[in-house]
Amino acid sequence: MPRAAQRALLPLVLSSEAPTAAPLIPAASQATQQLYLPLMQTSAPPLIGAPLLGLASGSAEQAIAWLSARAIYNNDIARIVNTYQHIGEQVGLDWFLALAQMAHETGSLTSWWSQPPRRNLAGIGVTGDWRSGLPDGSPGPAPGPAWVWSAQLGRWLAGVSFPTWGSDAVPAHLGRLLAYALPANQGDLVQQSLIAQALGYRSLPASHRNSAPTILGLNGRWAVPGTEYGQRIMMLAEAMRRL
């Protein structure tokens, strides 16, 4: 015989501050009188992602403190953070959230890709693909423009390198984020110029434009499979704000 659905009951204590229109209950009995209402089980509320566009969600001092305590190459940390702030404010991006993404992608500036001369701050073009060099162990010709030779591994690795922090690496990251946040052919002239520069380093599928009004829109797009990519960046940004 099927069992009847069970419901958890919560006690509802009648308050002495009830509206005057409610039936009056003697004060002596109010303390013990209870009604029981069913406790309805609901699903967890949807996670609201942090918007890419908007004011910074943290400070330059917090970002510098976080990175300075962890980075391998820290000579240019202040310059990098200040460039994120300067360009981010020009185009209306939450540059602190972008710095949290950079910290996630680079292990807070400890990754091989983030070090000069590569200066890749956001894993742009870093797909995990590789190609062998020549049989004698030398590099030989690069497989294409977005490949870097790793002498340690003795192979070519897919990924974009940037000659400077301020004129290339940071604009490439922020402009790419902006392309995710805005539809094609929208935005002011400064925003469109930054997007064009960023996508000149590496193109972006048309389906990815305007796909990420919040950081959660990058899940499965910026990183694959990346099912919790945005959530991890939000958690890292919160940790950075605690400094």
C-alpha positions as CSV (number, residue, x, y, z in Angstrom):
1,M,0.0,0.0,0.0
2,P,1.5,3.3,-1.0
3,R,2.6,5.5,1.9
4,A,1.2,8.9,2.3
5,A,3.5,11.8,1.7
6,Q,5.1,13.0,5.0
7,R,5.3,16.7,5.8
8,A,7.5,18.4,8.4
9,L,5.6,20.8,10.6
10,L,6.8,24.1,12.0
11,P,5.2,25.6,15.1
12,L,3.6,29.0,14.6
13,V,3.4,30.8,17.9
14,L,0.6,33.3,18.0
15,S,2.0,36.7,18.8
16,S,0.4,39.2,21.2
17,E,1.1,41.9,18.6
18,A,-1.6,40.4,16.2
19,P,-3.8,42.9,14.4
20,T,-6.8,44.0,16.4
21,A,-9.2,42.4,13.9
22,A,-7.9,39.0,14.9
23,P,-9.8,37.0,17.5
24,L,-8.7,37.8,21.0
25,I,-6.9,35.0,23.0
26,P,-6.5,35.2,26.7
27,A,-2.9,36.0,27.6
28,A,-2.6,33.0,29.8
29,S,-3.2,30.6,26.9
30,Q,-1.1,32.5,24.3
31,A,2.1,31.0,25.7
32,T,1.0,27.4,25.0
33,Q,-1.2,27.8,22.0
34,Q,0.5,26.8,18.7
35,L,-0.6,26.2,15.2
36,Y,1.4,24.0,12.8
37,L,2.2,24.9,9.2
38,P,3.8,22.5,6.7
39,L,7.5,23.1,6.0
40,M,7.8,23.3,2.2
41,Q,11.1,22.1,0.8
42,T,12.3,24.3,-2.0
43,S,15.3,24.1,-4.3
44,A,18.3,26.3,-3.6
45,P,18.0,29.9,-5.0
46,P,19.8,30.4,-8.3
47,L,23.3,31.6,-8.1
48,I,23.6,35.2,-9.4
49,G,26.9,35.8,-11.2
50,A,29.0,38.9,-10.7
51,P,28.4,41.3,-13.7
52,L,31.3,41.9,-16.0
53,L,30.2,45.5,-16.6
54,G,30.1,48.0,-13.8
55,L,32.2,49.5,-11.0
56,A,35.1,47.6,-9.6
57,S,34.2,45.1,-6.9
58,G,37.5,45.6,-5.0
59,S,40.5,47.8,-4.8
60,A,43.9,48.0,-6.4
61,E,45.5,47.7,-2.9
62,Q,43.8,44.4,-2.3
63,A,44.8,43.0,-5.6
64,I,48.4,44.1,-5.2
65,A,48.6,42.6,-1.7
66,W,47.2,39.3,-2.9
67,L,49.5,39.0,-5.9
68,S,52.6,40.3,-4.1
69,A,52.3,37.5,-1.5
70,R,52.2,34.8,-4.2
71,A,53.7,35.8,-7.5
72,I,57.0,34.5,-8.8
73,Y,57.7,37.5,-11.0
74,N,56.6,40.5,-9.0
75,N,58.6,43.3,-10.4
76,D,55.6,44.6,-12.4
77,I,52.7,43.7,-10.2
78,A,51.8,47.3,-9.4
79,R,52.1,48.3,-13.0
80,I,49.9,45.4,-14.1
81,V,47.2,46.1,-11.5
82,N,47.2,49.8,-12.3
83,T,46.8,49.1,-16.0
84,Y,43.8,46.9,-15.3
85,Q,42.3,49.7,-13.3
86,H,43.0,52.4,-15.9
87,I,41.7,50.5,-18.9
88,G,38.8,48.9,-16.9
89,E,37.5,52.3,-15.8
90,Q,37.7,53.6,-19.4
91,V,35.5,50.9,-20.8
92,G,33.2,50.3,-17.8
93,L,34.5,46.8,-16.8
94,D,34.8,45.4,-13.3
95,W,38.5,45.4,-13.5
96,F,38.9,43.8,-10.0
97,L,36.8,40.8,-11.2
98,A,39.1,40.6,-14.2
99,L,42.1,40.6,-11.9
100,A,40.5,37.7,-10.0
101,Q,40.1,35.9,-13.3
102,M,43.8,36.6,-14.1
103,A,44.8,35.3,-10.7
104,H,42.8,32.1,-11.3
105,E,44.2,31.6,-14.8
106,T,47.8,32.2,-13.8
107,G,47.9,30.8,-10.3
108,S,48.4,34.4,-9.1
109,L,51.2,35.0,-11.6
110,T,53.0,31.8,-10.9
111,S,52.3,30.0,-14.2
112,W,54.8,29.5,-17.0
113,W,52.5,31.3,-19.4
114,S,52.3,34.4,-17.3
115,Q,56.0,34.9,-17.1
116,P,57.9,37.2,-19.5
117,P,58.4,36.9,-22.4
118,R,55.0,35.2,-22.8
119,R,53.0,37.6,-20.5
120,N,49.7,35.7,-21.1
121,L,47.5,36.8,-18.3
122,A,44.3,34.9,-19.1
123,G,45.1,31.6,-20.8
124,I,44.4,33.2,-24.2
125,G,44.9,30.5,-26.9
126,V,46.3,28.1,-24.3
127,T,44.5,24.9,-25.4
128,G,46.9,22.2,-24.2
129,D,47.8,21.4,-27.8
130,W,51.5,20.8,-28.6
131,R,53.8,19.9,-31.5
132,S,57.2,18.2,-31.6
133,G,60.3,20.0,-32.7
134,L,62.9,18.6,-35.1
135,P,64.3,15.1,-34.6
136,D,67.6,16.5,-33.3
137,G,65.7,18.3,-30.5
138,S,65.8,21.8,-31.9
139,P,62.7,23.8,-32.3
140,G,62.6,24.2,-36.1
141,P,59.9,26.5,-37.5
142,A,56.9,27.4,-35.3
143,P,53.6,25.5,-36.3
144,G,51.9,28.9,-36.5
145,P,51.8,32.4,-35.0
146,A,50.3,31.5,-31.7
147,W,52.8,28.9,-30.6
148,V,55.7,29.1,-28.1
149,W,58.7,26.8,-27.8
150,S,59.3,25.2,-24.4
151,A,62.9,24.3,-24.0
152,Q,62.2,22.5,-20.8
153,L,59.6,20.2,-22.5
154,G,61.3,20.2,-25.9
155,R,58.0,20.9,-27.7
156,W,55.9,23.7,-29.2
157,L,52.9,24.8,-27.0
158,A,49.8,26.5,-28.3
159,G,49.2,29.9,-26.8
160,V,49.5,33.6,-27.4
161,S,52.5,35.6,-26.2
162,F,52.4,39.4,-25.6
163,P,55.4,41.7,-26.0
164,T,54.3,44.2,-23.3
165,W,52.0,44.2,-20.2
166,G,50.4,47.6,-20.7
167,S,50.0,47.8,-24.5
168,D,49.3,44.2,-25.2
169,A,48.7,41.7,-22.4
170,V,46.2,43.6,-20.3
171,P,44.2,45.1,-23.3
172,A,44.0,41.6,-24.8
173,H,42.4,40.2,-21.6
174,L,40.0,43.1,-20.9
175,G,39.0,43.5,-24.6
176,R,38.2,39.8,-24.8
177,L,36.1,40.0,-21.6
178,L,34.3,43.0,-23.1
179,A,33.5,41.0,-26.3
180,Y,31.8,38.4,-24.1
181,A,29.8,41.1,-22.3
182,L,28.6,43.1,-25.3
183,P,26.8,42.2,-28.6
184,A,28.7,42.7,-31.8
185,N,28.9,46.2,-33.1
186,Q,27.7,47.7,-29.8
187,G,29.5,49.8,-27.3
188,D,31.1,53.2,-27.5
189,L,34.2,53.9,-29.6
190,V,36.7,53.2,-26.8
191,Q,35.0,49.8,-26.1
192,Q,34.9,48.8,-29.7
193,S,38.5,49.8,-30.2
194,L,39.6,47.6,-27.3
195,I,37.5,44.7,-28.5
196,A,39.1,45.0,-32.0
197,Q,42.6,45.0,-30.5
198,A,41.9,42.0,-28.3
199,L,40.3,39.9,-31.1
200,G,43.2,40.7,-33.3
201,Y,45.4,38.6,-31.0
202,R,42.9,35.7,-31.1
203,S,39.4,35.7,-32.7
204,L,36.2,34.9,-30.8
205,P,33.3,32.8,-32.2
206,A,30.3,34.9,-33.0
207,S,28.2,32.8,-30.7
208,H,30.3,33.9,-27.7
209,R,29.5,37.6,-28.2
210,N,27.1,38.9,-25.5
211,S,27.1,35.4,-23.9
212,A,28.4,36.5,-20.6
213,P,26.7,39.5,-18.9
214,T,28.0,37.9,-15.7
215,I,31.1,35.9,-14.9
216,L,29.0,32.7,-14.9
217,G,28.5,33.1,-18.7
218,L,32.1,32.2,-19.2
219,N,31.5,28.7,-17.9
220,G,32.2,26.2,-20.7
221,R,33.3,29.0,-23.0
222,W,36.5,30.6,-21.7
223,A,37.5,27.3,-20.1
224,V,36.3,23.9,-21.2
225,P,34.6,22.1,-19.6
226,G,34.7,24.9,-17.0
227,T,31.4,24.0,-15.3
228,E,32.3,26.0,-12.2
229,Y,34.7,28.4,-13.8
230,G,32.8,31.6,-12.9
231,Q,32.0,30.4,-9.4
232,R,35.7,29.8,-8.7
233,I,36.6,33.3,-9.9
234,M,33.9,34.8,-7.7
235,M,35.3,32.9,-4.7
236,L,38.8,34.0,-5.5
237,A,37.6,37.7,-5.8
238,E,36.0,37.4,-2.4
239,A,39.2,36.0,-0.9
240,M,41.2,38.9,-2.4
241,R,38.7,41.4,-0.9
242,R,39.4,40.1,2.6
243,L,42.9,41.5,2.6
